[in-house]
């Protein structure tokens, strides 16, 4: 009997406990529903917002700045000028000029304007000069003697003496010129590209024995299609007009048709070669009859002497300068004929918990920004600052974003971070 009463007591206790728990749950549920109704009426974010999943994204801060708009074309570097040098007279090469080390000039040696490159054997030439001088002196003496005896000779004899003197003088000048031409001088400062003769060899008149290139400055020649040559010509005219009006005094770049030249390949450590500042020198007025392309010449300073004709390089020619944002190309989406990107903005919301209002908190939302105007620059996209205003741009994780979606910004690929000027990468 006692056991039955004990079991009945335990059963009664469990029933009462269950009824009490159910009542407590009903009470809490009623209060929660009332809280949701109040929050909806007050346009307050429901408490489940804090628990909503947030897409992890990476963002960079972008700022408007005056940026170069460039077009890229590759071509070969050429010497500014190439000189094929030789003697104007024939003969045997007696000696070659010497370089700074005292050795005979050879390929790659630097020469200065007026430097001796080679000498011919001039013994015969000197003899001819001496002979011509003697003949001239004799003819001059005959003229002087005939002048003193003018009354005893005819006019034709006197004129003949004058003619012989003139011929002797001309012969003297020719032989003197030939003697001077037996020494070959460099007309410019440059580098010997090729030496085609050895000392002791005989050469013909005007036969090339040296090729000298002027490489203190070089030309990068690129071919531009007709679809793009118009903007190059417009830029050239803008630069010319800025110089004429003196606008380049306040803005030096406005008076320069700038180009950035990069050599192909990489250095020993795999890094790209640094850009070389250059200027557009000439835009062809007509297209090549074979290719249909327009030649554009870019002048490149080569004070270091490290550049060589024949090298392949790429010219980034500045066609305009605009106030714009620069966003990574990977951040821009091209879908269904539309171009857009996502930015991240802070959204303050009130955070109620159960029956209490714990104040405001910041959540981060993705906002879609449609791009009506943009400039493709390869690895980056320029967005004119007068077209839109941009906050931090999503550069990773944007493929599946929706407008207004909650996001969480990470400073790198692994660690989350709060979105602020210190937590986003500054895109220059």
C-alpha positions as a Markdown table, in Angstrom:
| # | Residue | x | y | z |
|---|---|---|---|---|
| 1 | Unk | 0.0 | 0.0 | 0.0 |
| 2 | Unk | 2.8 | 2.3 | 0.9 |
| 3 | Unk | 4.5 | 1.7 | -2.4 |
| 4 | Unk | 1.3 | 2.5 | -4.4 |
| 5 | Unk | 1.0 | 5.8 | -2.6 |
| 6 | Unk | 4.7 | 6.6 | -3.3 |
| 7 | Unk | 4.2 | 5.8 | -7.0 |
| 8 | Unk | 1.0 | 7.9 | -7.1 |
| 9 | Unk | 2.8 | 10.8 | -5.5 |
| 10 | Unk | 5.7 | 10.7 | -8.0 |
| 11 | Unk | 3.2 | 10.6 | -10.9 |
| 12 | Unk | 1.3 | 13.5 | -9.5 |
| 13 | Unk | 4.5 | 15.5 | -9.1 |
| 14 | Unk | 5.5 | 14.8 | -12.7 |
| 15 | Unk | 2.1 | 15.9 | -14.0 |
| 16 | Unk | 2.2 | 19.1 | -12.0 |
| 17 | Unk | 5.8 | 19.8 | -13.2 |
| 18 | Unk | 4.8 | 19.3 | -16.8 |
| 19 | Unk | 1.8 | 21.5 | -16.4 |
| 20 | Unk | 4.0 | 24.2 | -14.9 |
| 21 | Unk | 6.5 | 24.1 | -17.7 |
| 22 | Unk | 3.8 | 24.3 | -20.3 |
| 23 | Unk | 2.4 | 27.3 | -18.6 |
| 24 | Unk | 5.8 | 29.0 | -18.5 |
| 25 | Unk | 6.4 | 28.4 | -22.2 |
| 26 | Unk | 3.0 | 29.7 | -23.0 |
| 27 | Unk | 3.7 | 32.9 | -21.0 |
| 28 | Unk | 7.0 | 33.5 | -22.7 |
| 29 | Unk | 5.6 | 32.9 | -26.1 |
| 30 | Unk | 2.8 | 35.4 | -25.5 |
| 31 | Unk | 5.3 | 38.0 | -24.4 |
| 32 | Unk | 7.5 | 37.3 | -27.4 |
| 33 | Unk | 4.6 | 37.7 | -29.9 |
| 34 | Unk | 3.7 | 41.0 | -28.2 |
| 35 | Unk | 7.3 | 42.2 | -28.6 |
| 36 | Unk | 7.3 | 41.3 | -32.3 |
| 37 | Unk | 4.1 | 43.2 | -32.9 |
| 38 | Unk | 5.4 | 46.2 | -31.1 |
| 39 | Unk | 8.7 | 46.1 | -33.0 |
| 40 | Unk | 6.9 | 45.8 | -36.4 |
| 41 | Unk | 4.7 | 48.7 | -35.5 |
| 42 | Unk | 7.7 | 50.8 | -34.6 |
| 43 | Unk | 9.7 | 49.7 | -37.7 |
| 44 | Unk | 12.3 | 48.1 | -35.4 |
| 45 | Unk | 14.5 | 45.2 | -36.7 |
| 46 | Unk | 13.3 | 42.0 | -35.1 |
| 47 | Unk | 15.7 | 40.3 | -32.7 |
| 48 | Unk | 16.4 | 37.5 | -35.2 |
| 49 | Unk | 18.5 | 40.0 | -37.2 |
| 50 | Unk | 21.6 | 39.4 | -35.1 |
| 51 | Unk | 21.3 | 35.7 | -35.9 |
| 52 | Unk | 20.9 | 36.1 | -39.6 |
| 53 | Unk | 23.8 | 34.6 | -41.7 |
| 54 | Unk | 26.1 | 37.2 | -43.2 |
| 55 | Unk | 28.1 | 36.7 | -46.4 |
| 56 | Unk | 31.8 | 37.1 | -45.9 |
| 57 | Unk | 33.2 | 39.6 | -48.4 |
| 58 | Unk | 36.4 | 41.6 | -49.0 |
| 59 | Unk | 36.3 | 45.3 | -49.8 |
| 60 | Unk | 38.6 | 48.1 | -50.7 |
| 61 | Unk | 38.1 | 51.8 | -50.1 |
| 62 | Unk | 38.2 | 53.9 | -53.2 |
| 63 | Unk | 38.7 | 57.7 | -53.5 |
| 64 | Unk | 38.2 | 60.0 | -56.5 |
| 65 | Unk | 41.5 | 61.3 | -58.0 |
| 66 | Unk | 42.8 | 62.7 | -61.2 |
| 67 | Unk | 43.8 | 59.6 | -63.2 |
| 68 | Unk | 45.4 | 58.9 | -66.5 |
| 69 | Unk | 43.4 | 57.2 | -69.2 |
| 70 | Unk | 45.8 | 55.0 | -71.2 |
| 71 | Unk | 45.8 | 52.8 | -74.3 |
| 72 | Unk | 48.5 | 50.1 | -74.6 |
| 73 | Unk | 50.4 | 49.1 | -77.7 |
| 74 | Unk | 53.6 | 47.1 | -78.2 |
| 75 | Unk | 56.4 | 47.7 | -80.6 |
| 76 | Unk | 60.1 | 47.7 | -81.1 |
| 77 | Unk | 62.6 | 50.2 | -79.9 |
| 78 | Unk | 64.6 | 51.8 | -82.7 |
| 79 | Unk | 67.7 | 54.0 | -82.7 |
| 80 | Unk | 66.9 | 57.7 | -82.9 |
| 81 | Unk | 69.2 | 58.0 | -85.9 |
| 82 | Unk | 71.5 | 55.4 | -87.6 |
| 83 | Unk | 74.5 | 56.6 | -89.6 |
| 84 | Unk | 76.3 | 54.5 | -92.2 |
| 85 | Unk | 79.8 | 56.0 | -92.4 |
| 86 | Unk | 82.6 | 55.5 | -94.9 |
| 87 | Unk | 85.4 | 57.3 | -96.7 |
| 88 | Unk | 84.5 | 59.5 | -99.7 |
| 89 | Unk | 87.7 | 58.3 | -101.4 |
| 90 | Unk | 89.1 | 54.8 | -101.8 |
| 91 | Unk | 92.3 | 53.5 | -100.3 |
| 92 | Unk | 93.9 | 51.3 | -97.7 |
| 93 | Unk | 92.9 | 51.6 | -94.1 |
| 94 | Unk | 96.0 | 52.5 | -92.2 |
| 95 | Unk | 94.7 | 52.6 | -88.6 |
| 96 | Unk | 91.4 | 52.4 | -86.7 |
| 97 | Unk | 90.3 | 54.8 | -84.1 |
| 98 | Unk | 90.7 | 53.8 | -80.4 |
| 99 | Unk | 88.3 | 53.6 | -77.5 |
| 100 | Unk | 88.7 | 54.8 | -73.9 |
| 101 | Unk | 90.8 | 51.7 | -73.2 |
| 102 | Unk | 93.2 | 52.4 | -76.0 |
| 103 | Unk | 91.9 | 49.5 | -78.1 |
| 104 | Unk | 90.7 | 49.6 | -81.7 |
| 105 | Unk | 87.1 | 50.7 | -81.9 |
| 106 | Unk | 84.6 | 47.8 | -82.1 |
| 107 | Unk | 81.0 | 47.1 | -81.7 |
| 108 | Unk | 79.4 | 48.6 | -78.7 |
| 109 | Unk | 82.1 | 51.3 | -78.1 |
| 110 | Unk | 81.0 | 54.8 | -77.3 |
| 111 | Unk | 82.2 | 57.5 | -79.6 |
| 112 | Unk | 81.9 | 61.3 | -79.4 |
| 113 | Unk | 81.1 | 63.8 | -82.1 |
| 114 | Unk | 84.4 | 64.6 | -84.0 |
| 115 | Unk | 86.2 | 61.5 | -82.8 |
| 116 | Unk | 88.5 | 59.8 | -85.3 |
| 117 | Unk | 87.1 | 56.5 | -86.4 |
| 118 | Unk | 89.7 | 55.4 | -89.0 |
| 119 | Unk | 92.6 | 56.8 | -91.2 |
| 120 | Unk | 93.6 | 55.9 | -94.7 |
| 121 | Unk | 97.2 | 55.6 | -95.9 |
| 122 | Unk | 97.7 | 59.2 | -96.9 |
| 123 | Unk | 101.3 | 59.2 | -98.3 |
| 124 | Unk | 100.2 | 59.4 | -101.9 |
| 125 | Unk | 97.7 | 62.1 | -101.0 |
| 126 | Unk | 100.2 | 64.2 | -99.2 |
| 127 | Unk | 102.5 | 64.0 | -102.3 |
| 128 | Unk | 99.7 | 65.1 | -104.5 |
| 129 | Unk | 99.0 | 68.0 | -102.2 |
| 130 | Unk | 102.6 | 69.1 | -102.4 |
| 131 | Unk | 102.6 | 68.7 | -106.2 |
| 132 | Unk | 99.4 | 70.8 | -106.5 |
| 133 | Unk | 100.9 | 73.5 | -104.3 |
| 134 | Unk | 104.0 | 73.7 | -106.5 |
| 135 | Unk | 101.9 | 73.9 | -109.7 |
| 136 | Unk | 99.8 | 76.7 | -108.2 |
| 137 | Unk | 102.8 | 78.7 | -107.2 |
| 138 | Unk | 104.3 | 78.3 | -110.7 |
| 139 | Unk | 101.0 | 79.4 | -112.3 |
| 140 | Unk | 100.8 | 82.4 | -109.9 |
| 141 | Unk | 104.4 | 83.3 | -110.8 |
| 142 | Unk | 103.6 | 83.2 | -114.5 |
| 143 | Unk | 100.6 | 85.5 | -114.1 |
| 144 | Unk | 102.7 | 88.0 | -112.1 |
| 145 | Unk | 105.5 | 87.9 | -114.8 |
| 146 | Unk | 102.9 | 88.4 | -117.6 |
| 147 | Unk | 101.4 | 91.3 | -115.7 |
| 148 | Unk | 104.7 | 93.1 | -115.6 |
| 149 | Unk | 105.3 | 92.4 | -119.3 |
| 150 | Unk | 101.7 | 93.2 | -120.2 |
| 151 | Unk | 102.7 | 95.4 | -123.1 |
| 152 | Unk | 104.8 | 92.6 | -124.7 |
| 153 | Unk | 102.1 | 89.9 | -124.7 |
| 154 | Unk | 98.7 | 89.5 | -126.2 |
| 155 | Unk | 95.5 | 89.5 | -124.3 |
| 156 | Unk | 94.9 | 85.8 | -125.0 |
| 157 | Unk | 98.3 | 84.9 | -123.6 |
| 158 | Unk | 97.6 | 86.9 | -120.4 |
| 159 | Unk | 94.1 | 85.3 | -120.0 |
| 160 | Unk | 95.6 | 81.8 | -120.6 |
| 161 | Unk | 98.1 | 82.4 | -117.7 |
| 162 | Unk | 95.2 | 83.5 | -115.4 |
| 163 | Unk | 93.2 | 80.4 | -116.4 |
| 164 | Unk | 96.2 | 78.1 | -115.6 |
| 165 | Unk | 96.5 | 79.7 | -112.2 |
| 166 | Unk | 92.8 | 79.1 | -111.5 |
| 167 | Unk | 93.1 | 75.5 | -112.5 |
| 168 | Unk | 96.2 | 75.0 | -110.4 |
| 169 | Unk | 94.3 | 76.5 | -107.4 |
| 170 | Unk | 91.3 | 74.2 | -107.9 |
| 171 | Unk | 93.6 | 71.2 | -108.2 |
| 172 | Unk | 95.2 | 72.2 | -104.9 |
| 173 | Unk | 91.9 | 72.4 | -103.2 |
| 174 | Unk | 90.8 | 69.0 | -104.5 |
| 175 | Unk | 93.9 | 67.3 | -103.3 |
| 176 | Unk | 93.7 | 69.1 | -99.9 |
| 177 | Unk | 90.1 | 67.9 | -99.6 |
| 178 | Unk | 91.1 | 64.3 | -100.5 |
| 179 | Unk | 93.8 | 64.5 | -97.8 |
| 180 | Unk | 91.2 | 65.7 | -95.2 |
| 181 | Unk | 88.8 | 62.9 | -96.3 |
| 182 | Unk | 91.4 | 60.3 | -95.5 |
| 183 | Unk | 90.4 | 60.8 | -91.9 |
| 184 | Unk | 86.9 | 59.5 | -90.9 |
| 185 | Unk | 85.3 | 61.4 | -88.1 |
| 186 | Unk | 82.1 | 60.6 | -86.2 |
| 187 | Unk | 79.4 | 63.2 | -87.0 |
| 188 | Unk | 77.5 | 62.5 | -83.7 |
| 189 | Unk | 77.9 | 61.2 | -80.3 |
| 190 | Unk | 76.7 | 57.6 | -80.2 |
| 191 | Unk | 77.6 | 53.9 | -80.1 |
| 192 | Unk | 79.1 | 51.8 | -82.8 |
| 193 | Unk | 76.6 | 49.3 | -83.9 |
| 194 | Unk | 78.8 | 47.5 | -86.4 |
| 195 | Unk | 82.4 | 47.7 | -87.6 |
| 196 | Unk | 82.8 | 46.3 | -91.1 |
| 197 | Unk | 86.5 | 46.7 | -91.8 |
| 198 | Unk | 89.9 | 45.7 | -90.4 |
| 199 | Unk | 93.1 | 47.7 | -90.4 |
| 200 | Unk | 95.1 | 47.0 | -93.7 |
| 201 | Unk | 92.0 | 46.4 | -95.8 |
| 202 | Unk | 91.3 | 48.4 | -99.0 |
| 203 | Unk | 88.0 | 50.2 | -99.3 |
| 204 | Unk | 86.1 | 51.8 | -102.1 |
| 205 | Unk | 84.7 | 55.3 | -102.1 |
| 206 | Unk | 81.5 | 55.6 | -99.9 |
| 207 | Unk | 81.8 | 52.0 | -98.8 |
| 208 | Unk | 80.2 | 51.6 | -95.3 |
| 209 | Unk | 82.8 | 50.7 | -92.7 |
| 210 | Unk | 81.0 | 51.8 | -89.5 |
| 211 | Unk | 77.4 | 52.0 | -88.4 |
| 212 | Unk | 76.9 | 54.4 | -85.6 |
| 213 | Unk | 73.6 | 54.8 | -83.7 |
| 214 | Unk | 72.5 | 57.8 | -81.8 |
| 215 | Unk | 71.1 | 56.2 | -78.6 |
| 216 | Unk | 71.0 | 59.0 | -76.0 |
| 217 | Unk | 67.4 | 58.9 | -76.9 |
| 218 | Unk | 65.5 | 56.2 | -78.7 |
| 219 | Unk | 62.2 | 55.7 | -80.6 |
| 220 | Unk | 59.6 | 53.2 | -79.7 |
| 221 | Unk | 57.5 | 52.7 | -82.8 |
| 222 | Unk | 54.0 | 51.2 | -82.3 |
| 223 | Unk | 51.1 | 50.6 | -84.8 |
| 224 | Unk | 47.7 | 52.0 | -83.9 |
| 225 | Unk | 44.4 | 51.1 | -85.6 |
| 226 | Unk | 42.3 | 53.8 | -87.1 |
| 227 | Unk | 39.6 | 53.4 | -84.5 |
| 228 | Unk | 42.0 | 54.7 | -81.8 |
| 229 | Unk | 44.2 | 57.1 | -83.8 |
| 230 | Unk | 41.6 | 59.9 | -83.5 |
| 231 | Unk | 41.8 | 60.1 | -79.7 |
| 232 | Unk | 45.6 | 60.3 | -80.0 |
| 233 | Unk | 45.4 | 63.2 | -82.4 |
| 234 | Unk | 42.9 | 64.9 | -80.1 |
| 235 | Unk | 45.3 | 64.5 | -77.2 |
| 236 | Unk | 48.2 | 65.9 | -79.3 |
| 237 | Unk | 46.1 | 69.0 | -80.1 |
| 238 | Unk | 45.1 | 69.5 | -76.5 |
| 239 | Unk | 48.8 | 69.4 | -75.5 |
| 240 | Unk | 49.7 | 71.8 | -78.2 |
| 241 | Unk | 47.0 | 74.2 | -77.2 |
| 242 | Unk | 47.9 | 74.0 | -73.5 |
| 243 | Unk | 51.5 | 75.0 | -74.4 |
| 244 | Unk | 50.4 | 77.8 | -76.6 |
| 245 | Unk | 48.2 | 79.3 | -73.9 |
| 246 | Unk | 50.7 | 78.7 | -71.2 |
| 247 | Unk | 48.4 | 76.4 | -69.2 |
| 248 | Unk | 51.3 | 74.0 | -68.6 |
| 249 | Unk | 52.8 | 76.5 | -66.1 |
| 250 | Unk | 50.0 | 75.7 | -63.6 |
| 251 | Unk | 49.6 | 72.1 | -64.6 |
| 252 | Unk | 52.8 | 70.7 | -66.2 |
| 253 | Unk | 51.1 | 67.5 | -67.3 |
| 254 | Unk | 48.7 | 69.3 | -69.5 |
| 255 | Unk | 51.6 | 70.3 | -71.7 |
| 256 | Unk | 53.1 | 66.8 | -72.1 |
| 257 | Unk | 51.9 | 64.0 | -74.3 |
| 258 | Unk | 52.9 | 61.5 | -71.7 |
| 259 | Unk | 53.6 | 57.8 | -72.3 |
| 260 | Unk | 54.8 | 55.1 | -69.9 |
| 261 | Unk | 57.1 | 52.5 | -71.5 |
| 262 | Unk | 57.6 | 49.0 | -70.1 |
| 263 | Unk | 60.1 | 46.4 | -71.4 |
| 264 | Unk | 58.8 | 42.9 | -72.0 |
| 265 | Unk | 59.9 | 40.2 | -69.6 |
| 266 | Unk | 61.0 | 40.3 | -66.0 |
| 267 | Unk | 64.2 | 40.8 | -64.0 |
| 268 | Unk | 66.2 | 38.2 | -62.2 |
| 269 | Unk | 63.7 | 38.0 | -59.4 |
| 270 | Unk | 60.7 | 37.8 | -61.6 |
| 271 | Unk | 59.5 | 41.3 | -61.1 |
| 272 | Unk | 58.4 | 43.5 | -64.0 |
| 273 | Unk | 60.8 | 46.1 | -65.3 |
| 274 | Unk | 60.0 | 49.6 | -64.0 |
| 275 | Unk | 58.1 | 52.0 | -66.2 |
| 276 | Unk | 60.1 | 54.5 | -68.1 |
| 277 | Unk | 58.7 | 58.0 | -68.5 |
| 278 | Unk | 58.5 | 59.0 | -72.2 |
| 279 | Unk | 56.6 | 61.3 | -74.6 |
| 280 | Unk | 54.7 | 60.8 | -77.8 |
| 281 | Unk | 56.9 | 62.4 | -80.6 |
| 282 | Unk | 54.9 | 61.9 | -83.8 |
| 283 | Unk | 51.5 | 60.5 | -84.9 |
| 284 | Unk | 51.6 | 59.4 | -88.6 |
| 285 | Unk | 49.3 | 61.4 | -90.9 |
| 286 | Unk | 48.5 | 58.4 | -93.1 |
| 287 | Unk | 48.2 | 54.7 | -92.6 |
| 288 | Unk | 50.7 | 52.1 | -93.8 |
| 289 | Unk | 49.6 | 50.9 | -97.3 |
| 290 | Unk | 50.2 | 47.3 | -96.3 |
| 291 | Unk | 48.9 | 47.0 | -92.7 |
| 292 | Unk | 46.5 | 49.9 | -92.7 |
| 293 | Unk | 47.8 | 50.9 | -89.3 |
| 294 | Unk | 49.2 | 54.3 | -88.2 |
| 295 | Unk | 52.7 | 54.6 | -86.8 |
| 296 | Unk | 53.1 | 56.4 | -83.5 |
| 297 | Unk | 56.6 | 57.3 | -82.3 |
| 298 | Unk | 57.4 | 57.6 | -78.6 |
| 299 | Unk | 60.7 | 59.2 | -77.7 |
| 300 | Unk | 62.4 | 57.5 | -74.8 |
| 301 | Unk | 65.4 | 59.0 | -72.9 |
| 302 | Unk | 68.3 | 56.5 | -72.6 |
| 303 | Unk | 70.8 | 58.4 | -70.4 |
| 304 | Unk | 71.6 | 55.1 | -68.7 |
| 305 | Unk | 72.5 | 53.4 | -71.9 |
| 306 | Unk | 70.6 | 50.2 | -70.8 |
| 307 | Unk | 68.1 | 50.3 | -73.7 |
| 308 | Unk | 69.0 | 48.8 | -77.1 |
| 309 | Unk | 67.5 | 49.1 | -80.5 |
| 310 | Unk | 65.5 | 46.0 | -81.3 |
| 311 | Unk | 64.1 | 45.5 | -77.7 |
| 312 | Unk | 60.3 | 44.9 | -77.5 |
| 313 | Unk | 58.4 | 47.2 | -75.2 |
| 314 | Unk | 54.8 | 48.3 | -74.5 |
| 315 | Unk | 53.8 | 52.0 | -74.5 |
| 316 | Unk | 51.0 | 53.1 | -72.2 |
| 317 | Unk | 49.9 | 56.3 | -74.0 |
| 318 | Unk | 48.0 | 58.8 | -71.9 |
| 319 | Unk | 45.0 | 59.9 | -74.0 |
| 320 | Unk | 43.1 | 61.8 | -71.3 |
| 321 | Unk | 43.0 | 62.7 | -67.6 |
| 322 | Unk | 39.8 | 62.4 | -65.6 |
| 323 | Unk | 38.6 | 62.7 | -62.0 |
| 324 | Unk | 37.5 | 59.1 | -61.3 |
| 325 | Unk | 37.4 | 56.2 | -58.9 |
| 326 | Unk | 39.6 | 53.2 | -59.7 |
| 327 | Unk | 38.1 | 49.8 | -58.9 |
| 328 | Unk | 39.7 | 46.4 | -59.6 |
| 329 | Unk | 38.4 | 44.8 | -62.7 |
| 330 | Unk | 37.4 | 41.7 | -60.7 |
| 331 | Unk | 35.0 | 43.8 | -58.7 |
| 332 | Unk | 32.8 | 44.8 | -61.7 |
| 333 | Unk | 30.1 | 42.4 | -62.9 |
| 334 | Unk | 28.9 | 42.2 | -66.5 |
| 335 | Unk | 25.6 | 40.4 | -66.6 |
| 336 | Unk | 22.5 | 40.5 | -68.9 |
| 337 | Unk | 23.8 | 43.6 | -70.6 |
| 338 | Unk | 24.3 | 45.5 | -67.3 |
| 339 | Unk | 27.4 | 46.6 | -65.7 |
| 340 | Unk | 27.4 | 47.0 | -61.9 |
| 341 | Unk | 29.4 | 46.5 | -58.7 |
| 342 | Unk | 28.6 | 46.2 | -55.0 |
| 343 | Unk | 29.6 | 48.6 | -52.2 |
| 344 | Unk | 29.4 | 48.1 | -48.5 |
| 345 | Unk | 27.5 | 50.6 | -46.2 |
| 346 | Unk | 26.9 | 50.7 | -42.5 |
| 347 | Unk | 23.2 | 50.4 | -41.5 |
| 348 | Unk | 22.3 | 51.4 | -37.9 |
| 349 | Unk | 19.5 | 49.3 | -36.4 |
| 350 | Unk | 17.8 | 49.0 | -33.0 |
| 351 | Unk | 18.5 | 45.7 | -31.3 |
| 352 | Unk | 15.6 | 44.7 | -28.9 |
| 353 | Unk | 16.2 | 41.5 | -26.8 |
| 354 | Unk | 13.1 | 39.9 | -25.2 |
| 355 | Unk | 11.4 | 42.8 | -23.4 |
| 356 | Unk | 14.3 | 45.3 | -23.4 |
| 357 | Unk | 15.8 | 47.7 | -26.0 |
| 358 | Unk | 19.6 | 47.4 | -25.8 |
| 359 | Unk | 20.2 | 50.4 | -28.2 |
| 360 | Unk | 21.5 | 50.7 | -31.7 |
| 361 | Unk | 24.0 | 48.5 | -33.5 |
| 362 | Unk | 25.8 | 48.7 | -36.9 |
| 363 | Unk | 25.2 | 46.1 | -39.5 |
| 364 | Unk | 26.8 | 46.1 | -42.9 |
| 365 | Unk | 24.8 | 45.7 | -46.1 |
| 366 | Unk | 25.8 | 45.3 | -49.8 |
| 367 | Unk | 24.4 | 47.9 | -52.1 |
| 368 | Unk | 24.3 | 47.4 | -55.8 |
| 369 | Unk | 25.6 | 50.4 | -57.9 |
| 370 | Unk | 24.8 | 50.3 | -61.7 |
| 371 | Unk | 27.5 | 51.8 | -63.9 |
| 372 | Unk | 26.3 | 53.8 | -66.9 |
| 373 | Unk | 29.8 | 55.2 | -67.7 |
| 374 | Unk | 33.1 | 53.5 | -67.1 |
| 375 | Unk | 36.5 | 53.1 | -68.7 |
| 376 | Unk | 38.2 | 49.8 | -69.1 |
| 377 | Unk | 41.9 | 50.0 | -68.2 |
| 378 | Unk | 42.7 | 46.3 | -68.2 |
| 379 | Unk | 43.3 | 45.4 | -64.5 |
| 380 | Unk | 41.2 | 48.3 | -63.3 |
| 381 | Unk | 38.0 | 50.1 | -64.2 |
| 382 | Unk | 37.8 | 53.9 | -64.0 |
| 383 | Unk | 34.4 | 55.3 | -62.9 |
| 384 | Unk | 34.0 | 59.0 | -63.5 |
| 385 | Unk | 33.4 | 60.8 | -60.2 |
| 386 | Unk | 30.6 | 62.9 | -61.7 |
| 387 | Unk | 28.6 | 59.8 | -62.5 |
| 388 | Unk | 28.3 | 58.3 | -59.0 |
| 389 | Unk | 29.6 | 58.3 | -55.5 |
| 390 | Unk | 31.2 | 55.1 | -54.2 |
| 391 | Unk | 31.8 | 53.7 | -50.8 |
| 392 | Unk | 34.1 | 50.7 | -50.1 |
| 393 | Unk | 33.9 | 48.4 | -53.1 |
| 394 | Unk | 33.4 | 44.6 | -52.7 |
| 395 | Unk | 36.2 | 42.8 | -54.5 |
| 396 | Unk | 35.6 | 39.3 | -53.4 |
| 397 | Unk | 32.4 | 37.4 | -52.7 |
| 398 | Unk | 30.3 | 39.6 | -54.8 |
| 399 | Unk | 29.2 | 37.0 | -57.4 |
| 400 | Unk | 26.1 | 35.9 | -55.4 |
| 401 | Unk | 25.3 | 39.1 | -53.6 |
| 402 | Unk | 21.9 | 40.7 | -53.6 |
| 403 | Unk | 21.1 | 44.3 | -53.1 |
| 404 | Unk | 20.6 | 44.9 | -49.3 |
| 405 | Unk | 22.1 | 41.6 | -48.3 |
| 406 | Unk | 23.9 | 41.5 | -44.9 |
| 407 | Unk | 27.6 | 41.0 | -45.2 |
| 408 | Unk | 30.6 | 40.7 | -43.0 |
| 409 | Unk | 33.8 | 42.4 | -44.2 |
| 410 | Unk | 37.2 | 40.7 | -43.8 |
| 411 | Unk | 40.5 | 42.4 | -44.0 |
| 412 | Unk | 42.1 | 39.4 | -45.7 |
| 413 | Unk | 40.9 | 36.0 | -46.9 |
| 414 | Unk | 40.6 | 34.5 | -43.4 |
| 415 | Unk | 40.1 | 37.0 | -40.6 |
| 416 | Unk | 36.9 | 39.1 | -40.3 |
| 417 | Unk | 37.2 | 42.8 | -39.6 |
| 418 | Unk | 35.0 | 45.8 | -38.8 |
| 419 | Unk | 34.4 | 47.9 | -41.9 |
| 420 | Unk | 36.1 | 51.2 | -41.3 |
| 421 | Unk | 38.9 | 53.3 | -43.0 |
| 422 | Unk | 41.4 | 51.2 | -41.0 |
| 423 | Unk | 39.8 | 47.9 | -42.0 |
| 424 | Unk | 39.6 | 48.2 | -45.7 |
| 425 | Unk | 42.5 | 48.3 | -48.2 |
| 426 | Unk | 43.0 | 51.8 | -49.6 |
| 427 | Unk | 42.7 | 51.6 | -53.5 |
| 428 | Unk | 44.9 | 54.3 | -55.0 |
